[in-house]
Amino acid sequence: MTRLTGTRNRLQQASGLEAVLDAAYEAFRDMLGAIRAHEDPATGMFAAFVMAAAAAANGRDAVAFAPSLPPHQGRNPPAGGEDQPKESAERTASDAADLSELLAARLAQAAGSASHPGDRAACDQAARWAREIHDLLAGSGS
């Protein structure tokens, strides 16, 4: 199981707004790290990965402004990328596209049930970034 697969499982199992926001933050953070590990200008996927990394950072930041996001110590450190990618760029693109599709759906669902306007706005904005990641990477892994 890859790191993004584990993150996907956590997002699928999240129940309630706080848990979804927490899992969404981790999903964006983990995607950012995995994507950055594959940003190689010598590959044909470089532009898609750079743009997807920016979208992952923006999505993470959008979730960070949700009033109902549970506080955590040291929330940002794992986003820095990995020294050596463990998965191929194609596998990472495919896993990130799958995760971002689920992420967009869960965030849209959370936005629809959130009572606080700040949570709704954060979820809506983060869902848009997740859809952008999906659009950028969905065809890259094949």
N, C-alpha and C positions, 0 to 999 in steps of 0.2 A: 504494500500500500504506500502510495506517495504521500508527501506532506499535504498536498492540495486535496487528495482523496479523503484524508482524515479530517481536514477542515470542512470539506463538503458534508461529511457525515455529521459533524457537530452542528452545522447550520441546519441540516434536515431535521435534527432532533430537537432543536431549540424550540422552547414553548414559552410564549409570553413575550411582550415587547422588550423587556430588559434583556432576556436571553437572546432574542433575535438580534438586537443591537450589538450585544457583546460578541456574538458569533460573526456578525457582519463585519465588525471592526477587525477581528482576527482574520477573516477571509480576505479582506482588502490588504491587510498587512502581509499575510502569507503570500498572496499573489504577487505583491510588489517585490518581495524578496526573491521569489522563484523567477519572475520575469527579468529582473535586473541581472540575475546570474547568467542569462542568455543574451544579453545585449552585446552582440559581436558585430561590428561594422562590416566584417567580411562575409556575413551571411545575407541571404535574401529576406530574412525575417527581421532584420535590424529595425527598420522604420516602424513596423507593426509592434515590436516589443517596446521600443522607446515610447510610442504613443500610448500603448496599453499600460506601461508603468506610470505614466503621468496620470492616466485615468484612475488607476488603482490608488495612487496617492491622493487624488482629489476625492475619491469615494471614501477613503479612510478618514480624511479630514471632515467630510460632510457628516459622517456618522459620529465623529468626535464632538460635534456641536449639539447632538441630540440630548435634551435635558434628562432623559431617562436612561442614558448609557451609564451602567454601573461604573464607579471609580475603580481604577486599578493602579497599583504602583508600577512604574517602569513600563507603561503600555507600549511605547514606541520602539524599543531597542531591536526586536527581531526583524524590522523592515529593511535592514541594510544589505541584503543580498548574501549569497553564499560564495565561498571561495571557489569551489569546484561543483558545477552542476551535477546532480546525481541522476537526473533524467535527461533525455534528449530534448532539444529545443522543440521538436514537433510534439512530443508527449506533454511537455510543459504547456505549450500553446493549447493543445486539446483539453488538458485538465483545467486550465484557467478559463477556457471558453465555457466548459460545462459548469464549473463553479460559478462563474459570473452570471450565467443564465438562471441558475437556482437563486443566486443572490438577488438578482433583479426582481424575481417573483416573490421571494420572502419579504423584501423591503417594501414592495408595492402593497402586499398584504398587510404588513405592519403599519404602513401609512394610512391605510383605510380604516384601521381599528384604533389608531392612536388618538387620545383625547387632547393632548397638548399640541398646539399649533407648531411649536418648535420641533417636536418629534416628527410630526407629519412632514414638515418642510425638509428636515434632515433625511428622512427615509425616501422621500420623492427625489431629492437631489442625488443621493447615493445610488438609488435604483437607476437613474439616468446614466451615471458613470459605469455601473455594472453592465448595462446594455451596450455602452460604447466598447467596453473591453470585449464583450462577446462578439460584437460586430468586427472588431479588429482582428481577433484571433480565431474565430470559428473556422475559417477556411485555411488557416496557416498550418494546422497540424496534419493535413492530409497530403 
